[in-house]
Amino acid sequence: MSIPLPVLILQMQSSGPAMGAALLVVGVILGAGLVLATFYATGSLTPRTMAGTTTKTLTTTVTTTINNAQTASWKPAANYPLQASGTLGVFAQQCVNSTAYIYCVGGQDALSNPRNAVYTSSAVSSSSGNITGWTLGLNLYPQNIGGQSCVASSGYVYCIGGTYDNASDDVNASYYAPLSSNGVVGTWSATKSFPIPVDSQSCAASSGYIYCVGGFGEALGTNATSFPSNFVYYAPLSSSGIGSWSKSTSYPEGIYLPSCFAASGYIYCVGGVDISGGALSADYYAPLSSAGVGKWTPTMAYPIAASGQACAASAEYVYCVGGMGSSSYLSAVYYATVSSGGIGAWAQAANYPLSVMTDCVISSGNIYCVGGAGSSPEYSATYYVSIESLLGVTTTG
């Protein structure tokens, strides 16, 4: 359940003269993640039937507990199985969710070599939320890749650009594949290439379109010609692939490793690295349409300067995990509301178990984070936590 801060309202109210009770409980939340109280309401209602001849008593109990969001418990799931020379680990893969499965494409192994593996998680458990294993797909990505950007839309996954070798050289190739309801990734097909070779851009899908922001652009497809880009491109998505790319409103500055996501007709971008190599706290958002991206507007800054944090949105909230700070990897987790007015005030939730630049998706009311880079070689660990516990709210009744 999503509860907008700062006021929590529980209400039971009669709808006619025959109703026997009305009850309203209001709790004011003074700050995100604070421990306040447990509110509960019980009322006996005696509604009259349509014929007006019989009655029955309805007793309803609703209990809502405001917990401390910073004590939410991250739980381990099955480790990601990509390995090199017997060492597990993955970084710069791209994960998407569709139905009850999580799909991860490419990524660098523990020796920093891009790979073409495509793994599907076990179906997310409807009771515990756990992932118990990963399966290597028969349809591998068409080339070794890492640092690409992938989105899922209408039963397909679309991947753009990325680095194909350990010298950080990029491609502009784009591919797409169908996602089945039983967790199988279909055959990959080439589709409309991105306008420039690129990696570390951030793409988001909304209403049948894909919008891609920034990244390390490479004029000649080699790392020697790379530059932090402020380019924004968009294209239509369909079962036939990606349509023609069009340039749209430029991002306010050249940037790579931002974390962008779409929600309710807007795109929001958090953090990133600027042209001088510094991590950013500045956040921007813009309206989306079939004509592209509208005017970028500054919004609530991220609490710390960071890049490559893994942000995922659900309903009216965004959750961002880890990333790279000015000089070290981060374990901090923050969340905020999102709306047509931008990003709301950020609040801190329970730290991630690792200081890491990871990749996270939301599925079935939980957020899942897979692998990543940290002070050690690439991690294989996967962790998950329920969104309710990150918000510090539990509800029964």
N, C-alpha and C positions, 0 to 999 in steps of 0.2 A: 504494500500500500504506500502511496506517495502522499506525504502530508506537507503542505506548504508552510514554511516558517514565516512569522513567528507565532501564529495562533493556531491551536488545535481545537476543533469543535466536534463534539459528539452530540447528535440530536435524535430524539424520538418524539414525534409530535402527532397529535390527533388530526384526522382529516375530515371529521364530521361530528355532529352532536352526540352520536352514539358511542364515540370512543371514550374509554374510561380513564385515560391517563396521558399526560404529556411530560416529557423529561428532557432537559437540556443540561449538558455539562460542558463547561468551557475551561480549557487550560491554556495559560499564557506561557510561551516558551521564551525565556529571557536570552538565550544564546544557543547557537548550534552546538549539539553534542553535550549539553549539560544534563546532569541527572536531576530531575525535578520530582516526579511522582508517578504513581500508577492511578489513573482515573478509571472508575468503573460505574456503570449505570444499570439499574435493573428496574423495569417497569412492567406492571401487569395491565394489559390492554384488553378490553372486552368489546370487540367489534360486532356490530349487528349484521346478520346475513342479508342477502339481497331481498329475501321474502319478509324479513323482519320478524321471524318467528323463533329463531334459535340464536344463542350466543355461545362463544367459547372464549377461554382465557388464553392469551398469548403472552408468555414471559420471555423477555429478551435480555440477555446480558452481553455487554460489549466491554472488553477490557483493553485499554491501550496503554502501553508502558513506554515512557520516554527514558531510554538508556543513555549511556555515554557512548557516543559514536566512535570515540577513540579506543574503545576496548573491544570492538568487533573482532571476531576470530577468523583469520585466514586459514583455510584448510588445504592440505596437500592433495593433489589429484595425481593421476598417472604421469610419470616423467615423459617428456617428449623423446622419441626414440632415435632421432638423427644422431649418427655417430661417425667419427673419423679416427682411424687407428685405435679403435676400442674406447674412445672417449666420447661420452654423450655431450651434446650441447647444440644450441641454435641461437642465431641472432639475425635480425633484419629479415626474418620471414614475414609474411603477411597472412593474418588469420581473419576469417569472416565466419559468420554464423548464418545458418539457414535451417528452418524447422528445429529439430532437437540435436543438431550436429554442429561441430566446429571444424572448419577446414583450414589448414595452414599450407601455404605455398612457398617453396623455395627456402631461401635463407642461407646464411653462412654457417658452416660447421665449426667444430672446435679448433680446426686449423685455419679458420678464416677463409675457407674456400666456398664460393657460391655453389649451391646444389639445386637440382631440379626435382627433388622429392616433393610429393604432395601427400599429406597425411590427413586422415579423418578421425575425429575422436569417436569413442563409443557414444551412443545416445546418452544425453544428459539425464541422469537419474531423476525421475519425477518426485521421488521421496527425499533423497539426500542432496541432490544437485551434483553429485560426484561424477567425475569422468574416470572410468576404470581402465581405459586402454586407448591406444592409437593404432590405426591400420594404414599401411602404406598402400596408396592407390595404384592401380594398374596403369592409369593414364598419367604419366609424368609430365611435368611442365616441359614445353618444347626446347628450353635451353636452361643451363645453369643460371641462377638469378638470385640476387639479394637486394634489398633496399628499393624494391618496386613498390607500387601502391595498388592494392586490390580492393574492390568493392563487390558486394552481393546485391543483386536487384532482380526481383521477379523470377527467382529460380535459376539464375545464372551468376557466375563469378567472372569478373573482368579485371585483368591485371595490366598495368601500364609501366613501361620503362624498367629501370633497375640496373644494377651492376652485374656484369657477367664474368668478371675475373677478379683475382686478388690484387690487381693494380687499380681498382676502382674505376675502370672504364665502363661507360654506359651504353645502353641501347635505347632506341625509341620504339621498339617493337611492342605491340599490344596483342594480347590473346584473351580468349574467353572460352568457357566450358559450361555445360549444363550441370546443375546439382539435383540429384534425385532425392526423393523423400526418404530413402533408406540409407542415405549417407555416402552415396557413390558419386564421384566426380567423373563426368563424361569425357569425351574426346576434346582436346584443346584445338581450337582453330585460330588462325591468324586473323586479325581484324585491323581497322584503321590505325596506322602508326601515330604516335604522339608527334607533334610538330618538331621537337628537338630531342636528342638523347638526354635522359634525365634520371636522377636517383634522388631519394630523400625528399621527394615532393609528397604532398598529402592530398588525397582525393576523397570525395564524398559523393554519394548518390542520393538523388531526391527527385521524386515524381518522374521517373523515366529518363533522367539526365545524369551525367557525371560531370563533376566540377573539380579541377586539379589546380593546386596552389603551390607556387614557389618550387623549391628543390634546387639541387645542383645541376644546372644546365651545362651541357658540353657542346660547344659549337662544332667540334669535329669528332665527337664520340670518344675522346680520350680525356683522362683526368687532367692532363696538362692544360686543357682549354676550358676547365670548369669554372663556373661562376655562380654565386648565389642569385637566384632569379626572383624577380617580382612578377613573372608572367602568371596569368590565370587563363586557363583554357577550359572549354566545356564542349560536350557532345551528347547527342541522344543515344540511348541504350535500347536494344531490342533483342529478340531471339536470333537476329541476323548479325549481332555484334555491335561494335561501336560505330556510330555514324561519323560524319565529317566534323573535325575539330574546328572551333572558332575561338578567336582571342576575345577576352572579356576585360572588365575593369581590373587594372593592375593592382596588386597588393601594395599597401603603403610603403613597403621597403623590400629590398632583396632579402630572401630568407630561405633557409633549408631546415629540415627537421621540425617544421611546425606540426601541431596535431590539430587537424581540422575535422569537423563533423557537421552533419546536416540535421536540422530538427525544425519541423513546422514551417517549412518554406524559407529558412534562413541557413546560412553557413557561418560557423563560428571557428576561429583559428586561435590556438593557444600557444604562446611561447615560440621557440625556435632559435635559430642562430642567425645573426645578422652578417652583413658583408665584412665586418671587422673580426668576425669569429667569436663574438660575445653572445652568451645566452641572454634571452629576452624574457621579460615579464609582461610585455605589452600584448594585449589581446584585441582582436577586431572581429566584427561581424558584418554581414551584408545580406540583403534579400536575394532570393533565387527565383528565376523564372525561365521559361523556354527561350528568352532573349539573352540569358546569361546571368552574370553576377552584377548586382547593383552597386551603389556607393558603399565603400568600406567605412565603418564608424568605429572609433575606439570604444571599448567597453571595460568592465572591471578587470584590472590587471591581476595576473596570477600572483599568489603570495610570495613567490620566489622566482628569481631568474632561472629559467630551465628550458631545455630543448629535448625533443624526442620523448616527452612523457606520453604515456599511452592513455588517450582519452576516449571514452565511450559514453554515448548518451542513451537514456531511456526515459520516455515520457518527458517530464519537464526538468530533468536533472542531467548533469554531466559529471562524470567521475574520472579523475586523472591520476595515474599511478606512476611513481618513479620518475625516470628521466635522467638527464645529465645537467648538473648545476654548473656554476662558474668554474669549479675545479674538481668535482667529484660526482660519482653516481649517487642517486637519491633513492630513498625508500618512502618518502612522504606521499600521502594520498590526500587529495582534496576533492571536494564536490561543491557544486553550486547549482542554482536554478538557471534555466535559460528561457527566454521569451522573446517576443518581438521588440522588447526594450533592451536586449543584450544579455550579458551574463550577470547574474546577481552576485552578492557577496560570497566569497569563497570561505568554506569551513573545513577544518582538518578532520579526517577520519583516522582509523587505525592504520598505522604504518604497514607497508608491504613487508613480508619476511626477509626480502633481499634488497640491497641497494643496487638498482638495475635499470637499464633501458630495455623495456619489455614490449609485448604486444598484447592488448586486451580486447575482449569482446564481451557483450552481454547476451545471455541466453537464459530463458526460463526463470527470470527473477534473480539471476546470479551474475557476477562479473568474474570472468576467467582470464588469467594472465599466463602466457606461455613463454618459457625460456627467457633469453635476453643476454645482454652484455653487462658485465660489472667489473669489479676489480680482479676477479678470477677469470679464467677462460669462460667461453659461452656457457650459460646455464641450460640445463634440461628441465629444471623444476617447473611444474605447473601448480598454481594455487587458485583457489576460488573463495568467494564470500558472498553471502546474500546481500542484495541491495538494501533490504530493510535494516539489516544490522549495521551497514555502513551509515545509514541515515540515523541510526540510534532509535529506531521505532520497531516495536513488535505489537501485533494486534491479534486478539482472539475473540471469538464470538460470532 
